[in-house]
Amino acid sequence: MMLSDKELEYLRDLENNKEVVYLLNTRECELISKLIKSYKEIQRQLSALHLSRA
């Protein structure tokens, strides 16, 4: 399942919001960061796949 643009924006906001990050523990922050990195990698791979088919 791909994240919607709104969900990705929400994750980015969480990653950059120091007040929210303060309330999260380290494990939760790492999870958010991994989700964003994984999503970006999936997007990159899909773009490469689309380019290779064109």
MMTF fields as JSON, N, C-alpha, C and O atoms, coordinates in Angstrom:
{
  "mmtfVersion": "1.0.0",
  "mmtfProducer": "UNKNOWN",
  "numBonds": 215,
  "numAtoms": 216,
  "numGroups": 54,
  "numChains": 1,
  "numModels": 1,
  "chainsPerModel": [1],
  "groupsPerChain": [54],
  "chainIdList": ["A"],
  "bondAtomList": [4, 2, 8, 6, 12, 10, 16, 14, 20, 18, 24, 22, 28, 26, 32, 30, 36, 34, 40, 38, 44, 42, 48, 46, 52, 50, 56, 54, 60, 58, 64, 62, 68, 66, 72, 70, 76, 74, 80, 78, 84, 82, 88, 86, 92, 90, 96, 94, 100, 98, 104, 102, 108, 106, 112, 110, 116, 114, 120, 118, 124, 122, 128, 126, 132, 130, 136, 134, 140, 138, 144, 142, 148, 146, 152, 150, 156, 154, 160, 158, 164, 162, 168, 166, 172, 170, 176, 174, 180, 178, 184, 182, 188, 186, 192, 190, 196, 194, 200, 198, 204, 202, 208, 206, 212, 210],
  "bondOrderList": [1, 1, 1, 1, 1, 1, 1, 1, 1, 1, 1, 1, 1, 1, 1, 1, 1, 1, 1, 1, 1, 1, 1, 1, 1, 1, 1, 1, 1, 1, 1, 1, 1, 1, 1, 1, 1, 1, 1, 1, 1, 1, 1, 1, 1, 1, 1, 1, 1, 1, 1, 1, 1],
  "groupList": [{"groupName": "MET", "atomNameList": ["N", "CA", "C", "O"], "elementList": ["N", "C", "C", "O"], "formalChargeList": [0, 0, 0, 0], "bondAtomList": [1, 0, 2, 1, 3, 2], "bondOrderList": [1, 1, 2], "singleLetterCode": "M", "chemCompType": "L-PEPTIDE LINKING"}, {"groupName": "LEU", "atomNameList": ["N", "CA", "C", "O"], "elementList": ["N", "C", "C", "O"], "formalChargeList": [0, 0, 0, 0], "bondAtomList": [1, 0, 2, 1, 3, 2], "bondOrderList": [1, 1, 2], "singleLetterCode": "L", "chemCompType": "L-PEPTIDE LINKING"}, {"groupName": "SER", "atomNameList": ["N", "CA", "C", "O"], "elementList": ["N", "C", "C", "O"], "formalChargeList": [0, 0, 0, 0], "bondAtomList": [1, 0, 2, 1, 3, 2], "bondOrderList": [1, 1, 2], "singleLetterCode": "S", "chemCompType": "L-PEPTIDE LINKING"}, {"groupName": "ASP", "atomNameList": ["N", "CA", "C", "O"], "elementList": ["N", "C", "C", "O"], "formalChargeList": [0, 0, 0, 0], "bondAtomList": [1, 0, 2, 1, 3, 2], "bondOrderList": [1, 1, 2], "singleLetterCode": "D", "chemCompType": "L-PEPTIDE LINKING"}, {"groupName": "LYS", "atomNameList": ["N", "CA", "C", "O"], "elementList": ["N", "C", "C", "O"], "formalChargeList": [0, 0, 0, 0], "bondAtomList": [1, 0, 2, 1, 3, 2], "bondOrderList": [1, 1, 2], "singleLetterCode": "K", "chemCompType": "L-PEPTIDE LINKING"}, {"groupName": "GLU", "atomNameList": ["N", "CA", "C", "O"], "elementList": ["N", "C", "C", "O"], "formalChargeList": [0, 0, 0, 0], "bondAtomList": [1, 0, 2, 1, 3, 2], "bondOrderList": [1, 1, 2], "singleLetterCode": "E", "chemCompType": "L-PEPTIDE LINKING"}, {"groupName": "TYR", "atomNameList": ["N", "CA", "C", "O"], "elementList": ["N", "C", "C", "O"], "formalChargeList": [0, 0, 0, 0], "bondAtomList": [1, 0, 2, 1, 3, 2], "bondOrderList": [1, 1, 2], "singleLetterCode": "Y", "chemCompType": "L-PEPTIDE LINKING"}, {"groupName": "ARG", "atomNameList": ["N", "CA", "C", "O"], "elementList": ["N", "C", "C", "O"], "formalChargeList": [0, 0, 0, 0], "bondAtomList": [1, 0, 2, 1, 3, 2], "bondOrderList": [1, 1, 2], "singleLetterCode": "R", "chemCompType": "L-PEPTIDE LINKING"}, {"groupName": "ASN", "atomNameList": ["N", "CA", "C", "O"], "elementList": ["N", "C", "C", "O"], "formalChargeList": [0, 0, 0, 0], "bondAtomList": [1, 0, 2, 1, 3, 2], "bondOrderList": [1, 1, 2], "singleLetterCode": "N", "chemCompType": "L-PEPTIDE LINKING"}, {"groupName": "VAL", "atomNameList": ["N", "CA", "C", "O"], "elementList": ["N", "C", "C", "O"], "formalChargeList": [0, 0, 0, 0], "bondAtomList": [1, 0, 2, 1, 3, 2], "bondOrderList": [1, 1, 2], "singleLetterCode": "V", "chemCompType": "L-PEPTIDE LINKING"}, {"groupName": "THR", "atomNameList": ["N", "CA", "C", "O"], "elementList": ["N", "C", "C", "O"], "formalChargeList": [0, 0, 0, 0], "bondAtomList": [1, 0, 2, 1, 3, 2], "bondOrderList": [1, 1, 2], "singleLetterCode": "T", "chemCompType": "L-PEPTIDE LINKING"}, {"groupName": "CYS", "atomNameList": ["N", "CA", "C", "O"], "elementList": ["N", "C", "C", "O"], "formalChargeList": [0, 0, 0, 0], "bondAtomList": [1, 0, 2, 1, 3, 2], "bondOrderList": [1, 1, 2], "singleLetterCode": "C", "chemCompType": "L-PEPTIDE LINKING"}, {"groupName": "ILE", "atomNameList": ["N", "CA", "C", "O"], "elementList": ["N", "C", "C", "O"], "formalChargeList": [0, 0, 0, 0], "bondAtomList": [1, 0, 2, 1, 3, 2], "bondOrderList": [1, 1, 2], "singleLetterCode": "I", "chemCompType": "L-PEPTIDE LINKING"}, {"groupName": "GLN", "atomNameList": ["N", "CA", "C", "O"], "elementList": ["N", "C", "C", "O"], "formalChargeList": [0, 0, 0, 0], "bondAtomList": [1, 0, 2, 1, 3, 2], "bondOrderList": [1, 1, 2], "singleLetterCode": "Q", "chemCompType": "L-PEPTIDE LINKING"}, {"groupName": "ALA", "atomNameList": ["N", "CA", "C", "O"], "elementList": ["N", "C", "C", "O"], "formalChargeList": [0, 0, 0, 0], "bondAtomList": [1, 0, 2, 1, 3, 2], "bondOrderList": [1, 1, 2], "singleLetterCode": "A", "chemCompType": "L-PEPTIDE LINKING"}, {"groupName": "HIS", "atomNameList": ["N", "CA", "C", "O"], "elementList": ["N", "C", "C", "O"], "formalChargeList": [0, 0, 0, 0], "bondAtomList": [1, 0, 2, 1, 3, 2], "bondOrderList": [1, 1, 2], "singleLetterCode": "H", "chemCompType": "L-PEPTIDE LINKING"}],
  "groupTypeList": [0, 0, 1, 2, 3, 4, 5, 1, 5, 6, 1, 7, 3, 1, 5, 8, 8, 4, 5, 9, 9, 6, 1, 1, 8, 10, 7, 5, 11, 5, 1, 12, 2, 4, 1, 12, 4, 2, 6, 4, 5, 12, 13, 7, 13, 1, 2, 14, 1, 15, 1, 2, 7, 14],
  "groupIdList": [1, 2, 3, 4, 5, 6, 7, 8, 9, 10, 11, 12, 13, 14, 15, 16, 17, 18, 19, 20, 21, 22, 23, 24, 25, 26, 27, 28, 29, 30, 31, 32, 33, 34, 35, 36, 37, 38, 39, 40, 41, 42, 43, 44, 45, 46, 47, 48, 49, 50, 51, 52, 53, 54],
  "secStructList": [7, 7, 7, 7, 2, 2, 2, 2, 2, 2, 2, 2, 2, 2, 2, 2, 7, 2, 2, 2, 2, 2, 2, 1, 7, 2, 2, 2, 2, 2, 2, 2, 2, 2, 2, 2, 2, 2, 2, 2, 2, 2, 2, 2, 2, 2, 2, 2, 2, 2, 2, 2, 2, 7],
  "xCoordList": [0.831, 0.0, 0.882, 1.782, 0.614, 1.382, 0.749, -0.469, 1.586, 1.07, 0.529, 1.056, -0.515, -1.036, -0.11, 0.691, -0.221, 0.595, 0.331, 1.247, -0.924, -1.281, -0.629, -0.149, -0.616, 0.022, 1.526, 2.112, 2.151, 3.577, 3.878, 4.854, 3.045, 3.219, 3.101, 3.86, 2.154, 1.973, 3.222, 3.666, 3.788, 5.007, 6.167, 6.946, 6.287, 7.358, 7.174, 8.143, 5.939, 5.659, 6.045, 6.627, 5.709, 6.084, 7.594, 8.114, 8.286, 9.746, 10.372, 11.391, 9.776, 10.345, 9.774, 10.264, 8.756, 8.107, 8.784, 8.599, 9.56, 10.344, 9.448, 9.8, 8.305, 7.408, 6.843, 6.765, 6.451, 5.915, 7.019, 6.821, 8.183, 9.304, 9.696, 10.087, 9.589, 9.909, 9.001, 9.434, 7.748, 6.794, 6.941, 6.472, 7.584, 7.785, 9.067, 10.006, 9.096, 10.354, 11.25, 10.816, 12.465, 13.45, 12.994, 13.193, 12.388, 11.942, 10.882, 10.909, 9.947, 8.908, 9.511, 9.093, 10.468, 11.125, 11.861, 11.822, 12.526, 13.23, 12.248, 12.54, 11.091, 10.074, 9.587, 9.474, 9.303, 8.845, 9.901, 9.583, 11.146, 12.24, 12.359, 12.55, 12.246, 12.324, 11.163, 11.341, 9.964, 8.802, 9.031, 8.752, 9.532, 9.776, 10.846, 10.68, 11.94, 13.015, 12.54, 12.877, 11.762, 11.242, 10.31, 10.366, 9.461, 8.529, 9.268, 8.916, 10.289, 11.074, 11.776, 11.849, 12.293, 12.977, 11.99, 12.311, 10.806, 9.783, 9.425, 9.306, 9.254, 8.947, 10.072, 9.818, 11.323, 12.47, 12.481, 12.713, 12.232, 12.231, 11.093, 11.272, 9.939, 8.811, 9.098, 8.75, 9.72, 10.077, 11.082, 10.968, 12.059, 13.055, 12.403, 12.762, 11.453, 10.734, 9.933, 9.938, 9.25, 8.468, 9.366, 9.009, 10.54, 11.465, 12.026, 12.212, 12.292, 12.864, 11.86, 12.238, 10.581, 9.541, 9.233, 8.687, 9.583, 9.257, 10.17, 10.034],
  "yCoordList": [-1.177, 0.0, 1.248, 1.388, 2.127, 3.37, 4.418, 4.454, 5.261, 6.367, 7.444, 7.677, 8.087, 9.212, 10.405, 10.415, 11.405, 12.605, 13.261, 13.783, 13.231, 13.836, 13.078, 13.691, 11.744, 10.95, 11.193, 11.299, 11.282, 11.559, 12.939, 13.114, 13.911, 15.262, 15.248, 15.924, 14.481, 14.351, 13.76, 14.24, 12.723, 12.118, 13.103, 13.17, 13.868, 14.877, 15.946, 16.376, 16.37, 17.356, 16.809, 17.516, 15.535, 14.915, 14.887, 15.179, 14.533, 14.431, 15.784, 15.841, 16.87, 18.205, 18.981, 20.066, 18.453, 19.159, 18.784, 17.683, 19.71, 19.42, 19.181, 18.384, 19.847, 19.646, 18.229, 17.586, 17.745, 16.389, 15.375, 14.391, 15.611, 14.683, 14.568, 13.497, 15.667, 15.638, 14.658, 14.009, 14.555, 13.671, 12.213, 11.31, 11.991, 10.629, 10.052, 10.787, 8.746, 8.153, 7.905, 8.057, 7.535, 7.354, 6.319, 6.494, 5.255, 4.179, 4.688, 4.359, 5.492, 6.056, 7.005, 7.001, 7.802, 8.723, 7.947, 8.316, 6.872, 6.043, 5.413, 5.318, 4.981, 4.386, 5.4, 5.076, 6.611, 7.659, 7.913, 8.012, 8.017, 8.25, 7.1, 7.335, 5.865, 4.7, 4.673, 4.337, 5.032, 5.076, 6.059, 5.752, 7.228, 8.254, 7.776, 7.915, 7.216, 6.738, 5.598, 5.552, 4.681, 3.566, 4.066, 3.603, 5.007, 5.552, 6.261, 6.104, 7.04, 7.736, 6.732, 6.944, 5.638, 4.617, 3.918, 3.651, 3.627, 3.01, 3.951, 3.513, 5.229, 6.202, 6.258, 6.323, 6.233, 6.28, 5.052, 5.17, 3.884, 2.651, 2.641, 2.196, 3.126, 3.187, 4.156, 3.882, 5.269, 6.236, 5.614, 5.779, 4.905, 4.248, 3.192, 3.042, 2.462, 1.439, 2.064, 1.558, 3.159, 3.852, 4.392, 4.335, 4.92, 5.451, 4.338, 4.525, 3.178, 2.081, 1.481, 0.898, 1.63, 1.116, 2.085, 1.692, 3.338, 4.359, 4.267, 5.046],
  "zCoordList": [0.0, 0.0, 0.0, 0.828, -0.917, -1.004, -0.103, 0.074, 0.456, 1.26, 0.34, -0.747, 0.787, 0.016, 0.233, 1.169, -0.629, -0.469, 0.883, 1.518, 1.316, 2.601, 3.764, 4.718, 3.678, 4.725, 4.762, 5.839, 3.597, 3.538, 4.109, 4.839, 3.777, 4.305, 5.834, 6.529, 6.339, 7.784, 8.433, 9.476, 7.822, 8.364, 8.34, 9.29, 7.257, 7.184, 8.256, 8.883, 8.464, 9.509, 10.881, 11.703, 11.115, 12.387, 12.562, 13.639, 11.493, 11.551, 11.876, 12.563, 11.392, 11.563, 12.74, 13.055, 13.392, 14.486, 15.807, 16.325, 16.332, 17.542, 18.754, 19.624, 18.833, 19.963, 19.958, 21.005, 18.785, 18.69, 18.928, 19.64, 18.334, 18.485, 19.955, 20.419, 20.676, 22.109, 22.856, 23.809, 22.424, 23.084, 22.662, 23.354, 21.54, 21.045, 21.636, 21.94, 21.795, 22.234, 21.018, 19.876, 21.266, 20.199, 19.181, 17.979, 19.656, 18.752, 17.781, 16.595, 18.287, 17.425, 16.396, 15.238, 16.792, 15.862, 14.769, 13.595, 15.171, 14.196, 13.219, 12.027, 13.707, 12.848, 11.813, 10.631, 12.249, 11.334, 10.266, 9.081, 10.686, 9.744, 8.74, 7.547, 9.217, 8.326, 7.341, 6.171, 7.824, 6.931, 5.793, 4.634, 6.121, 5.098, 4.122, 2.91, 4.632, 3.759, 2.864, 1.681, 3.426, 2.637, 1.545, 0.406, 1.9, 0.919, -0.212, -1.381, 0.133, -0.889, -1.808, -3.019, -1.236, -2.033, -2.969, -4.127, -2.473, -3.325, -4.472, -5.617, -4.177, -5.227, -6.262, -7.464, -5.778, -6.688, -7.597, -8.8, -7.028, -7.812, -8.83, -9.964, -8.43, -9.367, -10.509, -11.657, -10.205, -11.255, -12.217, -13.431, -11.681, -12.532, -13.403, -14.571, -12.852, -13.606, -14.741, -15.864, -14.448, -15.473, -16.585, -17.761, -16.204, -17.199, -18.09, -19.292, -17.482, -18.248, -19.223, -20.239, -18.905, -19.803, -20.939, -21.97, -20.745, -21.769, -22.96, -23.904]
}
